[in-house]
Amino acid sequence: MSAALRQGRAALPSVDRVLRDAGALIDEYGRALVTDAVRGALAARRKHAAPATVEATLADSAASLARLMRQSQRRVFNLTGTVLHTNLGRAPLPEEAIAAAVEAMREPTTLEYETDGGKRGERDDHVAGWLRRLTGVEAALAVNNNAGALVLVLNALAADKETIVSRGELIEIGGAFRLPDIMARAGTTLREVGTTNRTHLRDFATAIGPSTGLILKVHTSNYAIEGFTAAAPTQQLAALAHQHDLPLVEDLGSGTLVDLERWGLPHEPTVAEALKAGADLVTFSGDKLLGGPQAGLVVGRADLIATLARNPLKRALRLDKVRLAALEAVLRLYADPDRLAMRLPALRLLTRPMAEIEVLARRLLPTVAAALDGIAAVEIVATKSQIGSGALPVSLLPSAGLALRPISPSGKAVEHLAQTLRDLPIPVIGHISGGAVVLDLRCLEDEAGFVAQMTLSALQGGEGGAHAAGVGG
């Protein structure tokens, strides 16, 4: 052992000595965590032969405990320009849904209990009634997401059989999950027909045989094929399927219950439209255009829904009481369509007027420019927001934002600035474009909270701040 290492070890207090003065930390975090933190702090000092007092060791331990106990999933400001951002949690919930979820978390509920007669109930009944009312279907059920809904449908209705799908609809969703892989896991055999850009009704008709379980139509909500294209309409596929006594299932992905054109948005096929065209079952998400919590919804024929409900996978994919409470609260809002855009955050953000966003940008400009004085030039820019989560991928919404252009000539200055904003106590998430960090303001409703973040000393070159990251040169 070197003399320096021996000297370093001698200059360190013992764990027990540090713990005698760690009462405040122990009260906050508990003795076990504090002991581990103290040992870690002393080990780090010992590794580098660095002496430390009890006070310094306590400070190191407090910092490591704060990092350890910081909540991993935290609130952020979504200024990316993508409203339903998959990585940031998709649809923000309305206050009614939040209140319902909190009550369900806090107390026992009638999740599977009927107060009328005191019998066991069915958890899907809390949302099935509203789905029947809003779509006109015979029956409905809910599972944990739309991929789960599709797996359940395929396994219950087409296990060990073929499922016919257009080659142009073999989609891949986020995380590299592909429809053919989902079908294989569900136990059905993919029978793809047609070509990437053109599939006709006769292609489906030719593929039908004794092994056919169902026909699946998939709404390509996360991409668009233009040009020389053809696709068999739902109405024609339904007639063909019923002629052969087969169910037609349509997966709408981020499907919506209302016609978005009412609020000036591009048209997205609604659940009611698919059902009216003849689909026997329709699957769609709860946390995208619907504006609710993560869920996969299946609506349609009562006999088919009953078959799905009896499948063992249904229990594995079922929703818990908290998400069911939130989903029911969201569905209730749809009963008052005249106030839906005001009360449903996802729709409110999608329909936010351009003029309102521009006024917000002008109001924020002086504050943000002052906060970044000497770090970045700030200007108002026109932007294009996107809906996100695979919905209407080529439809962009006019918006406005702030472009933060670093003053430093460093080639990595813009990346450093973006990281500095992400390092704030409430991370500010924008996107990089044209050498600037662009903050699209469409989704900013907590103006005061955003201003508080942008005026923190961290942006003025404190530890971990913009200057420390190299933005200020």
Buried (B, 14 or more C-beta within 10 A) or exposed (E): EEEEEEEBBEBBBEBEEBBEEBEEBBEBBEEEBBBBBBEBBBEBBBEEBEBBEBEBBBEBBBEBBEEEEEEEEEEBBBBBBBBBBBEBBBBBBBEBBBBBBEEBEEEEBEBBEEEEEEEEBEBBBBBBEBBBEBBEBBBBBBBBBBBBBBBBBBBBBBBEBBBBBBBBBBBEBEEEEEBEEBBEEBBBBBBBBBBEBBBBBEBBBEBBEEEBBBBBBBBBBBEEEEEEEBBBEBBBBBBBBBEEEBBBBBBBBBBBBBBBEEEEBEEBBBBBBBBEBBBBBBBBBBBBBBBBBBBBBBBBBEEBBEBBBEBEBBEEBBBEBBBBBBBBBBBBBBEEEEEBBEBBBBBBBBBBEBEEBBEBBEEBBEBBBEBBEEBBEBBBBEBEBBBBBBBBBEBBBEBBBBBBBBBBEBEEBBBBBBBBBEBBEBBBBBBEBEEBBBBBBBBBBEEEEBBEBBBBEBBBBEEEBBBBBBBBE
